[in-house]
Amino acid sequence: MTERAGEDIETRRKRLLYRSIKTGMKETDILLGNFAKRHLPTFSERQLDLYERILEAGDPVIFAWLCGQEAVPPSYDNDVMKLLTTFRIDQESR
């Protein structure tokens, strides 16, 4: 993980929000940006760790997981990924 030494939780949330909005792929920028705005403010340290790890997988991989083009590997299949998948489905149904 890329957590910075001495970084407080609010600074970390802001950094992860920025990373979510500026991923490089327009599709994931929108989805992850909206997800981060909604969920990062209430995530625990553990959930922030899991989310940061998901971001480190990279845009094409995250996009493939969320579109069902690739199965989510067991090491990424956690409560944050489930929340992200549900969020994507909710966004599509609007």
N, C-alpha and C positions, 0 to 999 in steps of 0.2 A: 504494500500500500504506500501511497505517497503522502501520508499524514505528516505534517511538518512538526518538528519538535517544538513544544511550547505553544502550539496553536490552540487557541480557545475554541470551544464548540461553535460559537457564532461565526467566527472567522472561517472555520472549516465548512460550515453550511454555505456561506457566501461563495467560497472557492468551488465547492461542488455544484452550486447553482450555475456559476459561470461556466464550468466545464460541461454542464448539461446543455446549456444554451449554445455553446460554441464547439459542437462536436466535429463539425466538418461536413456532415451530410444534412441537408435541409430537413429530410424526413425525421431523422433522429433528433435534430435540434428542436423541432417543434414538440415532438412527443416527450423527450426527456426533459426539456425545459418546463413544459407544463406539469409534468409529473413532479419534478423537483420543487417547483413553486408551491405545489399543494402539499407535498409530504415531507420535505426536508426539515421544515420548522418543528415537526414533532418526532422526528427520528431520534432514537437513542444512539449512543456511541456505537453499539454493536450493529445497528441498522446502517449507520453511516459507513462503517467498515465494509459491510456487504455491498452497499450501493457503490462505493468507490471501486471495489473489486469488479463489479459489473461494468462500470465505465472503462476500466482498464482493458477490458476484453476488446474494445474497439467498435466503431460504428457498424461496419459491415456485418460483424458477428452478432451484435445486439439486434440489428435490423432483421437478420435471418432468423434469430430466435423468436422475435416478436411477431414475425409474419408466418411462422410455422414452417419455414423453409429448412430449418435445422432444429433438431431436438436440443433442449437446454441440457448441457452436461450436468451430471449429478452434483458436481462441486459448485455449480451456480444455482442449483435448484433449492432456493430458500424462500423465506417469507417475503423478502424484498422483491425478488424476481416474480413471485406470484402476485404481489401487489402491482408491480409494473405491468404484468400481462393483463390483469383485470382492468387496470387503468386504460390500457390500449383498447381493449374491447369496449369499455364504457365510452371512450372518445369516438370510436367508430360508429356507435349506435346513436350518436347525437345528430 
